[in-house]
Amino acid sequence: MPELPEVETVVNELRPKLKNNKIKAVRILLPKMVAMGPATLSNLRKPGEKVADEFTKTLKGLTISDVQRRAKMIIIDLAGKYAILVHLKMTGQLIFFGKKELDKQIRLLNIENSKPVHLPTKSTHVIFEFTDGSKLFYNDFRQFGYLKLVTDKELLQVPELQGYGPEPLEKHFTFSEFEKLLKRRSSAQIKPWLMDPTIIAGIGNIYSDEILYCAKVKPTRRVGSLKIEERKLLFKGIKKILQNAVDHYGSSVGDFVRPSGDWGTYGLLHKVYGRAGEKCKKCGSIIKSLKFNGRTGSFCPREQK
């Protein structure tokens, strides 16, 4: 699942492309991928032609005023009237092609033997067409993601935007604030604690592994056992790893692709994530893995204590 750096990359690339762009038409190829209103959607939702029609009619002629992010949610503002909420979930992709790029071929999967394809493909479920001739494609192999259209007033009621912890890359997320958060669930293991979005927004399996390696903290450590120097290293690691990942356009692990159709390159810098059984790049020890609530975490037994 795309985490904060990947979603931030999508937002950063889409903002200059979409801002002040007027929607000419919206084509919905799989109706269950869109919704109207703030209500929570089920992964078992059924296609709704009526909702899809209302979605397209409402958007036609509206102008995009901004593209923002909250946690892992993309928020496309529509001239102070509506907002489109996009959650990529496991395999969602937003690809933008300018008018002269529509014949472009891209690889949608970062796996061996993946071939470049033209868009749309069978995994393309929504297409936005703009008056300047450009297009925005929403692809989703597993169909867990969604696009939800809400009014500005409804935006405050969306369940998926409630209850998040602070944004870790914001200036107001200070060490003092971090210290307060550490007092919550102090008996929890540090890796699941980092991945809890009600504590800190946007950190998932990839970056919790990399942050803990950077801080030299074993993922099974209890939050309350961390000494002051370890807490400082952990705070610095959160800022450093996430910003570095954003600077490298995220990690293209499996199916994350940037709106440009290019790959994020931070995956090439991973120290432990996805490297179980390989040698630590620093000390040569074999990277080990453990299960945390069904997720696999990787760590170096020598570097992390």
C-alpha positions as CSV (number, residue, x, y, z in Angstrom):
1,M,0.0,0.0,0.0
2,P,1.3,3.5,-0.8
3,E,2.5,5.3,2.3
4,L,3.0,9.0,3.0
5,P,6.0,9.4,0.7
6,E,4.2,7.8,-2.3
7,V,1.0,9.7,-1.7
8,E,2.9,13.0,-1.2
9,T,4.7,12.3,-4.5
10,V,1.4,11.8,-6.3
11,V,0.1,15.1,-4.8
12,N,3.3,17.0,-5.6
13,E,3.2,15.9,-9.2
14,L,-0.5,16.3,-9.8
15,R,-0.9,19.8,-8.2
16,P,0.8,21.8,-11.0
17,K,-0.8,19.6,-13.7
18,L,-4.4,19.8,-12.4
19,K,-4.5,23.2,-10.7
20,N,-6.8,25.6,-12.7
21,N,-7.6,22.7,-15.1
22,K,-11.3,22.5,-16.1
23,I,-13.0,19.1,-16.3
24,K,-14.5,18.4,-19.7
25,A,-15.9,14.9,-19.0
26,V,-15.5,12.0,-16.7
27,R,-15.7,8.4,-18.0
28,I,-16.5,5.8,-15.4
29,L,-15.6,2.3,-16.6
30,L,-16.3,0.5,-13.3
31,P,-19.1,2.2,-11.4
32,K,-18.3,0.7,-8.0
33,M,-15.1,2.7,-7.8
34,V,-16.9,6.0,-7.3
35,A,-19.2,7.3,-4.6
36,M,-21.2,10.4,-3.6
37,G,-21.2,11.7,0.0
38,P,-19.1,11.1,3.1
39,A,-20.3,7.6,4.1
40,T,-17.7,4.9,4.6
41,L,-17.5,2.4,1.6
42,S,-17.3,-1.3,1.9
43,N,-14.8,-3.3,-0.1
44,L,-17.8,-5.5,-1.1
45,R,-19.7,-2.5,-2.6
46,K,-21.7,-3.2,-5.7
47,P,-21.7,-1.2,-9.0
48,G,-24.0,1.8,-8.9
49,E,-24.9,3.2,-12.3
50,K,-27.1,6.0,-10.8
51,V,-24.3,7.1,-8.5
52,A,-21.8,7.0,-11.4
53,D,-24.1,9.2,-13.6
54,E,-24.5,11.7,-10.8
55,F,-20.7,11.7,-10.2
56,T,-20.0,12.5,-13.9
57,K,-22.7,15.2,-14.2
58,T,-21.7,17.0,-11.1
59,L,-18.0,17.2,-12.1
60,K,-18.5,18.3,-15.7
61,G,-17.4,21.9,-16.1
62,L,-15.8,22.3,-12.7
63,T,-12.3,23.6,-12.2
64,I,-9.7,22.1,-10.0
65,S,-8.3,24.6,-7.5
66,D,-5.8,22.5,-5.5
67,V,-4.5,19.1,-4.8
68,Q,-3.7,18.2,-1.1
69,R,-3.0,15.2,1.1
70,R,-4.1,14.1,4.6
71,A,-2.4,10.9,5.8
72,K,-2.8,8.6,2.8
73,M,-5.8,10.4,1.3
74,I,-5.6,12.6,-1.8
75,I,-7.9,15.6,-1.7
76,I,-8.7,17.3,-5.1
77,D,-10.4,20.6,-4.4
78,L,-12.9,21.9,-6.9
79,A,-13.2,25.6,-6.8
80,G,-14.7,25.9,-3.3
81,K,-17.7,23.7,-4.0
82,Y,-16.7,20.1,-4.0
83,A,-13.8,17.8,-3.3
84,I,-12.8,14.5,-4.8
85,L,-11.3,12.1,-2.2
86,V,-9.0,9.5,-3.7
87,H,-7.7,6.6,-1.6
88,L,-5.3,4.4,-3.5
89,K,-5.6,1.5,-1.0
90,M,-3.4,-1.4,-2.1
91,T,-2.9,-1.0,-5.9
92,G,-4.5,2.3,-6.9
93,Q,-2.6,4.5,-9.4
94,L,-3.2,8.1,-10.8
95,I,-1.5,8.7,-14.1
96,F,-1.6,12.0,-15.9
97,F,-0.9,12.5,-19.6
98,G,-0.7,15.8,-21.3
99,K,-2.4,16.3,-24.7
100,K,0.8,15.3,-26.6
101,E,1.5,12.3,-24.3
102,L,-1.7,10.3,-24.9
103,D,0.1,7.7,-27.1
104,K,2.8,7.2,-24.4
105,Q,3.4,3.7,-23.1
106,I,4.3,3.0,-19.5
107,R,5.0,0.0,-17.2
108,L,2.4,-0.3,-14.6
109,L,4.1,-3.0,-12.6
110,N,7.7,-2.8,-11.2
111,I,8.3,-6.6,-11.8
112,E,10.4,-8.6,-14.1
113,N,8.9,-9.0,-17.6
114,S,6.4,-6.2,-17.1
115,K,5.8,-4.7,-20.5
116,P,4.9,-1.1,-21.4
117,V,1.2,-0.5,-22.2
118,H,-1.0,2.2,-23.6
119,L,-3.8,3.6,-21.3
120,P,-6.5,2.8,-20.7
121,T,-6.0,-0.9,-19.8
122,K,-8.5,-3.3,-18.2
123,S,-7.3,-2.0,-14.8
124,T,-8.3,1.6,-15.7
125,H,-11.6,2.3,-14.1
126,V,-12.0,6.1,-14.2
127,I,-10.8,8.7,-16.8
128,F,-10.9,12.4,-16.3
129,E,-10.8,14.5,-19.6
130,F,-9.8,18.1,-19.3
131,T,-10.5,21.0,-21.7
132,D,-6.8,21.4,-22.5
133,G,-6.8,17.9,-24.0
134,S,-5.0,16.2,-21.0
135,K,-6.3,13.2,-19.2
136,L,-6.0,11.7,-15.7
137,F,-6.4,7.9,-15.4
138,Y,-7.3,6.0,-12.3
139,N,-6.0,2.4,-12.4
140,D,-6.6,-0.2,-9.7
141,F,-5.6,-3.9,-10.2
142,R,-7.3,-5.2,-7.0
143,Q,-10.2,-2.6,-7.0
144,F,-9.9,-1.7,-3.3
145,G,-9.4,2.0,-3.8
146,Y,-12.1,4.6,-4.5
147,L,-13.0,8.1,-5.6
148,K,-15.5,9.8,-3.4
149,L,-17.2,13.1,-4.3
150,V,-18.3,15.3,-1.4
151,T,-19.4,18.9,-0.9
152,D,-17.1,21.2,1.1
153,K,-19.5,20.9,4.1
154,E,-19.4,17.1,3.9
155,L,-15.6,17.1,3.8
156,L,-15.7,17.7,7.6
157,Q,-17.8,14.6,8.1
158,V,-15.8,12.0,6.1
159,P,-14.9,9.2,8.5
160,E,-11.6,8.4,6.6
161,L,-10.3,11.9,7.4
162,Q,-11.0,11.7,11.2
163,G,-8.9,10.5,14.1
164,Y,-5.5,10.8,12.5
165,G,-2.4,11.7,14.4
166,P,-0.1,14.6,13.4
167,E,1.6,14.8,10.0
168,P,5.2,13.8,10.7
169,L,6.8,16.1,8.1
170,E,5.0,19.2,9.3
171,K,7.0,21.8,11.3
172,H,4.6,21.7,14.2
173,F,5.5,18.0,14.7
174,T,8.3,18.6,17.2
175,F,10.3,16.4,19.5
176,S,8.2,17.7,22.4
177,E,5.0,16.6,20.6
178,F,6.6,13.3,19.8
179,E,7.4,12.8,23.5
180,K,3.8,13.2,24.4
181,L,2.7,10.6,21.8
182,L,5.2,8.1,23.2
183,K,3.2,8.1,26.4
184,R,0.3,6.6,24.5
185,R,0.3,2.8,24.3
186,S,3.7,2.7,26.0
187,S,3.4,-1.1,26.4
188,A,3.1,-1.6,22.6
189,Q,5.9,-2.8,20.4
190,I,7.5,0.1,18.6
191,K,6.8,-1.1,15.0
192,P,3.0,-1.5,15.3
193,W,3.1,1.8,17.3
194,L,4.7,3.6,14.4
195,M,2.1,2.1,12.0
196,D,-0.9,3.3,14.1
197,P,-2.4,6.2,12.1
198,T,-4.1,7.5,15.2
199,I,-0.7,8.2,16.7
200,I,1.3,9.4,13.6
201,A,-0.3,9.7,10.1
202,G,1.0,8.0,7.0
203,I,3.7,5.5,8.2
204,G,3.2,1.9,7.1
205,N,5.2,-1.3,6.8
206,I,7.9,0.0,4.5
207,Y,8.9,3.1,6.4
208,S,8.5,1.7,9.9
209,D,11.2,-0.8,8.9
210,E,13.5,1.8,7.5
211,I,12.9,4.3,10.3
212,L,13.7,1.7,13.0
213,Y,16.9,0.7,11.2
214,C,17.9,4.3,11.0
215,A,17.2,4.8,14.7
216,K,19.0,1.5,15.6
217,V,15.9,0.2,17.4
218,K,14.7,-3.4,17.2
219,P,11.0,-3.5,16.0
220,T,10.0,-5.7,19.0
221,R,11.1,-3.1,21.6
222,R,8.3,-1.8,23.9
223,V,7.6,1.9,23.5
224,G,8.1,2.5,27.2
225,S,11.5,0.9,27.2
226,L,13.1,3.5,24.9
227,K,15.8,5.7,26.5
228,I,16.0,9.4,25.8
229,E,18.8,9.1,23.2
230,E,16.8,6.3,21.4
231,R,13.7,8.5,21.4
232,K,15.7,11.3,19.9
233,L,17.2,9.0,17.2
234,L,13.7,7.7,16.4
235,F,12.3,11.2,16.0
236,K,15.1,12.2,13.7
237,G,14.7,8.9,11.8
238,I,11.1,9.6,11.1
239,K,11.8,13.1,9.7
240,K,14.9,11.9,7.8
241,I,13.6,8.7,6.2
242,L,10.2,10.1,5.2
243,Q,11.7,13.3,3.7
244,N,14.4,11.3,1.9
245,A,11.8,9.0,0.5
246,V,9.7,12.0,-0.7
247,D,12.9,13.5,-2.3
248,H,13.3,10.2,-4.2
249,Y,9.6,10.0,-5.3
250,G,8.7,7.1,-3.0
251,S,9.3,3.4,-3.3
252,S,8.1,1.7,-6.4
253,V,7.5,-1.7,-4.8
254,G,5.3,-3.8,-7.0
255,D,2.7,-1.4,-8.4
256,F,3.4,2.1,-7.3
257,V,4.0,4.4,-10.2
258,R,4.2,8.2,-10.3
259,P,1.6,10.3,-12.2
260,S,4.3,10.9,-14.8
261,G,4.5,7.1,-15.4
262,D,8.0,7.0,-13.9
263,W,9.1,5.0,-10.9
264,G,10.0,6.2,-7.5
265,T,13.6,5.4,-6.7
266,Y,13.7,5.2,-2.9
267,G,13.3,1.4,-3.1
268,L,16.9,1.2,-4.3
269,L,18.0,2.7,-0.9
270,H,16.0,0.3,1.4
271,K,18.3,-1.0,4.1
272,V,16.0,-3.7,5.5
273,Y,12.5,-3.6,4.0
274,G,12.0,-6.6,1.7
275,R,15.6,-7.8,2.3
276,A,15.1,-10.6,4.7
277,G,17.8,-13.3,4.2
278,E,20.1,-10.8,2.6
279,K,23.2,-9.2,4.1
280,C,23.0,-5.9,6.0
281,K,24.6,-3.2,3.9
282,K,26.4,-1.9,6.9
283,C,27.6,-4.8,9.0
284,G,27.1,-7.9,6.9
285,S,24.7,-9.6,9.3
286,I,21.7,-11.5,7.7
287,I,18.5,-9.4,7.8
288,K,15.8,-11.2,9.7
289,S,12.0,-10.9,9.6
290,L,9.1,-11.2,12.1
291,K,5.3,-11.1,11.8
292,F,3.5,-8.1,13.3
293,N,-0.3,-8.4,13.1
294,G,-0.1,-10.2,9.8
295,R,2.6,-7.9,8.4
296,T,6.2,-8.9,7.9
297,G,8.8,-6.6,9.5
298,S,12.5,-6.8,8.6
299,F,15.5,-5.8,10.8
300,C,19.2,-6.3,11.4
301,P,19.8,-8.2,14.6
302,R,23.2,-6.6,15.0
303,E,22.5,-2.9,14.2
304,Q,19.1,-2.8,16.0
305,K,18.9,-3.4,19.7
